[in-house]
């Protein structure tokens, strides 16, 4: 076995000095190498080009960046300005009709337009300057509005002849006031009505005139009374 000897402080300092000298020597050789010189020249050239950028170019680059930020901020603000009045749910039956409300309670400016869209972005009804306009063929002769109430802010529609594919979300948007309402339409089968017919009561035979009431007839009557009671009051 080899005997292990502790390193003295003096030897430890000598080892550190020798390592430092070797590191400095290696770094000096690296600084003088052609590869390092070429790398330093490229870095110096890039720094010079960056310092020589014209001020006008820098200003325009900053302005373009700020314009992109402004555009994003403008879109965000315009999106938040649209008022969503409500998100209600309406239910109708196949073959029936349903009213989808879209009412603006405040005062309206002149020449206000309203647009109705369904879940597939089809044109349910377009209202231009107080008149019914474009409509998808799917809703022809099935969608009706109330033109005499446009001035009061009522742009609701009535859908008749409901079909299963009419179900889904509907949007009503009123321009110039940024008013929007969302409605979800549910279309279900109409519940069947059960018609119950009353049971016919058994005929009651009357005793002929002058017929005597015997004990046997009384016994028959007493047997029939409970059955008649159940039939009449069931």
Secondary structure, 3 states (H helix, E strand, C coil): CCCCCCCCHHHHHHHHHHHHHHHHHHHHHHHCCHHHHHHHHHHHHHHHHHHCCCHHHHHHHHHHHHHHHHHHHHHHHHHHHCEEEEEEEEEEECCCCEEECCECCCCCCCCCCEEEECCCCCEEEEEECCEECCCCHHHCCCEEECHHHCCCCECCEEECCCCHHHCEEEEEEECCCCEEEEEEEEEECCCCCCCCCCCCCCCCCCCCCCCCCCHHHHHHHHHHHHHHHHHHHC
